[in-house]
Amino acid sequence: MFKMASLAVMGLWLALTNAWQGEAWRDACVQRCYTARESNPELERQEIITLEKEAAHAIQLTDGTFFRRVYSDDFAGMLSHGQPVNKAQWIGTIGARSVQYDSFNASDIKVRLFQETAVATCLWSARFVVKGQHFSSQLRVIHVYVNTADGWRVVSGQNTNLPPDVPQPL
């Protein structure tokens, strides 16, 4: 009987020792994976700055392809006059052929990183033609990015017209 109890205790000890070693191995693996995932914050900032510039270029071309790729499916945004838009509505706004852009630039881009989230602010400056009349405007823009397995995705954004609130003829 004593031998059976001793064997049971030794078996339990071996099982617990192996389980502990397995957990330690898993913890070490998770730590290595987490450490490998750490990236260079300056490189991430530059990536988001590039995305902001690509967005401005896509708007100038009235091409929604960029936004289909970079904006999340559950994107929630606000246009400069206060109208809420989802991803499909935003792409529809970009693709509207009623506005012809001579130029559309993103400048004064600032990026703040918070772990897997980033907030980008910038100045959008545009020169465009509507019904044959030339206009220019400037907007302050904020975008919230989330770093996913597929890269940075815009989940939210807001555009605000700078005074005067209506585009001015050139």
C-alpha positions in Angstrom: 0.0 0.0 0.0 2.8 2.4 0.9 4.5 1.6 -2.4 1.3 2.4 -4.3 1.0 5.7 -2.5 4.6 6.5 -3.1 4.2 5.7 -6.8 1.1 7.8 -7.0 2.8 10.8 -5.4 5.9 10.4 -7.6 3.6 10.2 -10.7 1.8 13.3 -9.6 5.1 15.1 -9.0 6.3 14.1 -12.5 3.1 15.3 -14.1 3.2 18.6 -12.3 6.9 19.1 -13.1 6.2 18.5 -16.8 3.2 20.7 -16.8 5.2 23.5 -15.1 8.0 23.1 -17.6 5.4 23.2 -20.4 4.0 26.4 -19.1 7.4 27.9 -18.7 8.2 26.9 -22.3 4.9 28.5 -23.5 5.6 31.6 -21.5 9.1 31.9 -23.0 7.7 31.3 -26.5 5.0 34.0 -26.0 7.7 36.4 -24.7 9.9 35.8 -27.8 6.9 36.3 -30.1 6.0 39.5 -28.3 9.5 40.8 -28.4 9.8 39.9 -32.1 6.6 41.9 -32.7 8.0 45.0 -31.2 8.9 47.4 -33.9 10.6 50.7 -34.5 8.3 53.6 -33.5 9.9 55.9 -36.0 9.4 53.4 -38.8 5.7 53.1 -37.8 5.4 56.9 -37.8 6.9 57.0 -41.3 4.5 54.3 -42.5 1.5 56.3 -41.3 2.9 59.5 -42.8 3.2 57.7 -46.1 -0.4 56.4 -45.8 -1.6 59.9 -45.1 0.1 61.2 -48.3 -1.2 58.2 -50.3 -4.7 59.1 -49.1 -4.4 62.7 -50.3 -3.1 61.4 -53.7 -6.0 59.0 -53.9 -8.5 61.8 -53.3 -6.8 63.9 -56.0 -7.3 61.0 -58.4 -10.8 60.3 -57.1 -9.7 56.7 -56.7 -11.4 54.7 -53.9 -8.9 51.7 -54.3 -6.6 53.0 -51.5 -9.5 53.4 -49.1 -10.9 49.9 -49.8 -7.4 48.6 -48.8 -6.5 50.8 -45.8 -9.9 51.7 -44.2 -11.4 49.1 -41.9 -14.8 47.6 -42.8 -16.3 49.2 -39.7 -14.8 52.7 -40.4 -16.8 55.5 -38.9 -16.0 59.0 -40.1 -17.3 62.6 -40.2 -17.2 64.9 -43.2 -16.3 68.5 -42.8 -19.9 69.7 -42.7 -20.8 67.2 -39.9 -22.2 64.3 -42.0 -21.3 60.9 -40.5 -20.1 58.3 -43.1 -19.1 54.7 -43.2 -16.5 53.1 -45.4 -18.8 52.7 -48.5 -20.2 56.3 -48.1 -16.6 57.7 -47.8 -15.5 55.9 -50.9 -18.6 57.2 -52.7 -17.7 60.7 -51.7 -14.2 60.3 -53.0 -15.4 58.9 -56.3 -17.9 61.7 -56.9 -17.1 63.1 -60.4 -18.6 66.5 -59.6 -15.3 67.7 -58.2 -12.1 67.8 -60.3 -8.9 68.3 -58.3 -6.0 70.3 -59.6 -4.1 69.5 -56.5 -4.7 67.8 -53.1 -1.9 67.7 -50.6 -1.4 66.4 -47.0 1.1 68.4 -44.9 1.9 69.2 -41.3 1.4 65.5 -40.6 1.9 64.5 -36.9 1.6 60.9 -35.6 1.3 59.8 -32.0 1.6 56.1 -31.2 -0.1 54.3 -28.4 0.9 50.6 -28.5 -1.2 49.2 -31.4 -3.1 52.5 -32.0 -2.0 55.6 -33.7 -3.5 59.1 -34.1 -2.5 61.1 -37.2 -3.4 64.8 -37.7 -2.6 66.7 -40.8 -3.6 69.7 -43.0 -5.3 68.9 -46.3 -5.0 71.7 -48.9 -6.9 71.4 -52.2 -7.4 73.3 -55.4 -10.4 72.1 -57.4 -13.0 72.9 -60.0 -16.7 72.6 -59.6 -19.0 73.3 -62.5 -16.2 75.2 -64.2 -15.4 77.5 -61.2 -12.0 77.2 -59.5 -11.8 76.9 -55.7 -9.4 76.2 -52.9 -9.9 75.0 -49.4 -8.0 73.7 -46.3 -9.1 71.2 -43.8 -7.7 69.9 -40.5 -7.9 66.1 -40.5 -7.6 63.5 -37.8 -7.4 59.7 -38.4 -7.3 56.9 -35.9 -5.3 53.8 -37.0 -5.2 50.3 -35.5 -2.3 48.0 -36.2 -3.8 44.7 -37.4 -2.3 41.5 -38.7 -2.8 43.1 -42.2 -1.1 46.3 -41.3 -2.3 49.7 -40.2 -6.1 50.3 -40.8 -8.0 53.6 -40.4 -11.0 53.0 -38.1 -12.1 56.6 -37.6 -11.6 60.0 -39.1 -12.9 63.6 -39.0 -12.4 66.5 -41.4 -12.9 70.1 -40.3 -13.0 73.0 -42.7 -10.7 75.9 -41.8 -12.2 79.4 -41.9 -13.8 80.5 -44.0 -16.1 77.5 -43.8 -16.9 77.6 -47.5 -14.3 77.1 -50.3 -13.1 80.5 -51.7 -12.9 81.2 -55.4 -9.4 81.7 -56.6 
